[in-house]
């Protein structure tokens, strides 16, 4: 029985999320600093995406105007900075914690969009956003008693993941304004920015250091570029047009849930009950914001009825 377009999209998006959920293992096993990891992710990601875009015929003059190039370059700086922060956050905290903290990104999009475009959020959306940040505090593990997670390095890692989520929210808003530019080309440009900029600010990324990277490290580095930047982005970008917003909102959490499971299975770093509760709260809040679920109005149905009566 042939699958419908929507079913194909759901499977493809879930597959992309499952693949992205394993990136933390590649970051940990490569055993390199975050700047070097991101440089090679950009390098191998650029090569794989360039080959795909050439095969699909995406390189056309209409895709590249002065406006799109400038905004794509700005998004590249933000994205590369976010990648560096996220990878270092994994080193300092764990795959699960860094990923969960990073996934408050949709709420930054809502807040920044409201600030820029004077949009009214409403009591329900504000309530969900507040709930999400309560979940963030729980998921971060900073309030867990008796753990060494109060160490300054851990807090720095949490801050990097949170800042990364804010930067990625900015990239998302830029991408929304580039409707005429294919997302594959946007990611390709972002990888190009990393290839050019990172060697300028990180002297360790030099030809002489390549001799210190072992064969297995090359496997993990190439995997981050080809699998997590090439293949996964192709899967995700190809699936999104086939799906409705509610389905996308649900399936996007395949990524963090996979990361949690992978971290527990591979490294034995299972989240505590309070952290899992925080993750659940973030998921519920994200769905509430995206799907327009009532929250505060449920607590005061009479007040809502009065507002309708007006």
C-alpha positions in Angstrom: 0.0 0.0 0.0 1.5 3.3 -1.1 2.0 6.0 1.5 0.3 9.3 1.2 2.4 12.5 0.9 1.6 13.4 4.5 2.6 10.0 5.7 5.9 10.2 3.8 6.5 13.7 5.2 5.9 12.5 8.8 8.3 9.5 8.4 10.9 11.7 6.8 10.7 14.4 9.5 10.8 11.8 12.2 13.8 10.2 10.5 15.6 13.6 10.4 14.9 14.1 14.1 16.1 10.6 15.0 19.3 11.3 13.1 19.9 14.7 14.7 19.3 13.2 18.1 22.6 11.2 17.6 24.8 14.2 17.0 25.8 14.4 20.6 27.6 11.0 20.3 29.6 12.3 17.4 30.5 15.4 19.4 31.6 13.4 22.4 33.5 10.7 20.5 35.4 13.0 18.2 37.2 14.3 21.4 38.0 17.7 20.0 37.3 21.3 21.0 34.0 22.9 19.9 35.7 25.3 17.4 37.4 22.5 15.6 34.3 20.4 15.6 32.2 23.2 14.1 34.8 23.9 11.4 34.8 20.4 10.2 31.0 20.1 10.4 30.9 23.2 8.2 33.5 21.8 5.8 31.9 18.4 5.3 28.4 19.8 5.5 29.2 22.3 2.8 30.6 19.6 0.5 27.6 17.3 0.9 25.0 20.1 0.6 26.8 21.7 -2.4 26.7 18.3 -4.2 22.9 17.9 -3.4 22.1 21.5 -4.5 24.0 21.1 -7.8 22.2 17.8 -8.4 18.8 19.4 -7.8 19.7 22.5 -9.9 19.2 24.9 -7.0 22.1 27.2 -8.1 20.2 29.8 -10.0 20.7 33.6 -10.2 17.2 34.3 -8.9 18.1 32.6 -5.6 20.9 35.1 -4.9 20.0 38.8 -4.6 22.0 41.3 -2.6 19.4 41.2 0.2 19.3 37.4 0.4 23.1 37.2 0.4 23.5 39.8 3.2 20.9 38.2 5.4 22.2 34.7 4.7 25.7 35.8 5.8 24.3 37.4 9.0 22.4 34.2 9.7 25.7 32.3 9.1 27.5 34.2 11.8 24.7 33.5 14.2 24.3 29.8 13.3 28.0 29.1 13.5 28.3 30.8 16.9 25.3 28.8 18.1 26.9 25.6 16.9 30.1 26.4 18.8 28.1 27.2 22.0 26.0 24.1 21.7 28.9 21.7 21.2 30.8 23.2 24.1 27.6 23.0 26.2 27.5 19.2 25.5 31.1 18.9 26.7 30.3 20.9 29.9 26.9 19.3 30.8 25.6 16.3 28.8 24.0 15.6 25.5 20.5 15.4 27.1 20.7 18.6 29.2 22.3 20.7 26.5 19.7 19.5 24.0 16.7 20.1 26.3 17.9 23.6 27.3 18.4 24.4 23.6 14.9 23.4 22.7 13.3 26.5 24.4 14.2 28.1 21.1 10.6 28.3 19.8 9.6 30.5 22.7 12.3 33.0 21.9 10.9 33.1 18.3 7.5 34.1 19.7 8.9 36.7 22.1 11.3 38.3 19.6 8.6 38.3 16.9 6.2 40.0 19.3 8.8 42.6 20.2 9.7 43.3 16.6 6.2 43.3 15.1 4.2 44.5 18.1 2.1 41.3 18.2 -0.2 40.7 21.1 0.7 37.4 22.8 -2.4 37.0 24.9 -2.7 35.5 28.4 -2.6 31.9 27.2 0.6 32.2 25.2 2.3 34.1 27.9 1.2 31.4 30.4 2.6 28.7 28.2 5.9 30.5 27.8 6.2 31.0 31.5 5.5 27.3 32.0 8.3 26.5 29.5 10.9 28.5 31.4 9.8 26.8 34.6 10.4 23.5 32.8 13.8 24.9 31.7 14.8 25.4 35.2 13.8 21.9 36.2 15.3 20.3 33.1 18.7 22.1 33.6 19.3 20.2 36.9 20.6 23.3 38.7 18.2 22.8 41.5 19.0 19.1 42.1 20.4 18.8 45.5 23.6 16.8 46.2 24.8 16.9 42.6 28.1 18.5 41.4 26.0 20.4 38.8 26.5 23.7 40.6 30.1 23.8 39.3 30.9 26.9 37.3 31.7 24.8 34.2 28.2 23.3 34.3 26.6 26.7 34.6 28.6 28.0 31.7 27.4 25.1 29.6 23.8 25.8 30.5 24.4 29.5 29.6 25.9 28.5 26.2 23.0 26.2 25.4 20.5 28.9 26.4 22.3 31.6 24.3 22.5 29.1 21.4 18.7 28.8 21.6 18.4 32.6 21.4 20.7 32.8 18.4 18.9 30.0 16.6 15.6 31.8 17.2 17.2 34.8 15.4 18.3 32.6 12.6 14.7 31.2 12.3 13.3 34.7 12.0 15.8 35.7 9.3 15.0 32.5 7.5 11.3 33.4 7.5 12.1 36.6 5.8 14.0 34.8 3.1 11.1 32.9 1.6 12.5 33.2 -1.9 15.8 31.5 -0.9 15.8 27.7 -0.6 16.6 26.6 2.9 19.3 24.2 1.6 21.1 27.2 0.1 20.8 29.1 3.4 22.4 26.2 5.3 25.1 26.0 2.6 25.9 29.7 3.1 26.0 29.2 6.8 28.5 26.4 6.4 30.6 28.6 4.1 30.7 31.3 6.8 32.0 28.8 9.3 34.7 27.5 6.9 36.0 31.0 6.3 35.6 32.6 9.7 36.6 29.9 12.2 40.2 29.5 11.0 40.6 33.2 11.4 39.6 33.2 15.1 41.0 29.7 16.0 44.7 29.3 15.2 44.4 25.6 16.3 42.5 24.9 13.0 45.5 24.8 10.8 47.1 22.2 8.4 49.7 21.3 11.0 47.0 20.2 13.5 45.4 17.8 11.0 48.1 15.2 11.6 46.9 14.9 15.2 43.4 13.8 14.2 43.1 10.0 14.2 41.2 7.8 11.7 38.1 7.3 14.0 38.0 11.1 14.7 37.8 11.7 11.0 34.8 9.3 10.9 33.0 11.3 13.6 33.9 14.6 12.0 32.7 13.6 8.5 29.5 12.1 10.0 28.6 15.4 11.6 28.9 17.1 8.3 27.4 14.5 5.9 24.8 13.0 8.2 23.8 15.8 10.6 24.2 18.7 8.3 23.7 17.2 4.8 21.3 14.3 5.0 19.3 15.4 8.1 18.6 18.9 6.7 17.6 17.4 3.3 15.2 15.1 5.1 13.7 17.9 7.4 13.4 20.5 4.6 11.8 18.0 2.3 9.3 17.0 4.9 8.1 20.3 6.2 6.0 21.4 3.1 4.0 18.1 3.3 2.9 18.5 6.9 0.5 20.7 8.9 1.7 22.9 11.8 0.3 20.5 14.5 2.1 17.5 13.1 5.4 19.5 12.7 5.1 20.7 16.3 4.8 17.2 17.6 7.5 15.6 15.4 10.1 18.2 16.1 10.4 16.8 19.6 11.7 13.5 18.2 15.1 15.2 18.2 15.4 16.0 21.9 13.7 12.8 23.0 16.2 10.8 20.9 19.1 12.7 22.4 17.8 11.9 26.0 17.5 8.2 25.2 20.9 8.1 23.4 22.7 9.8 26.3 21.2 7.4 28.8 22.0 4.3 26.7 25.4 5.2 25.5 26.8 7.1 28.4 24.5 6.1 31.3 23.5 9.7 31.9 19.8 9.4 32.5 17.9 12.5 33.4 16.4 12.7 36.9 12.6 12.7 37.5 12.6 16.4 38.0 14.5 16.9 34.7 12.2 14.7 32.9 9.2 16.6 34.3 10.9 19.8 33.1 11.3 18.3 29.6 7.6 17.3 29.6 6.6 20.8 30.6 8.6 22.3 27.8 7.0 19.9 25.3 3.5 20.7 26.6 4.2 24.4 26.5 5.6 24.2 22.9 2.5 22.4 21.8 0.3 24.8 23.7 1.9 27.8 21.9 1.9 26.3 18.5 -1.5 24.8 18.6 -3.3 27.6 20.5 -4.3 25.4 23.5 -6.0 27.4 26.3 -4.2 27.6 29.6 -5.1 30.5 31.8 -8.5 30.8 30.4 -9.2 27.2 31.5 -8.5 28.4 35.0 -11.1 31.1 34.8 -13.8 29.9 32.3 -16.3 32.5 33.7 -13.9 35.3 32.9 -13.5 33.9 29.3 -17.3 33.7 29.0 -17.6 37.3 30.0 -15.0 38.4 27.5 -16.9 36.6 24.8 -20.1 38.3 25.9 -18.6 41.7 25.3 
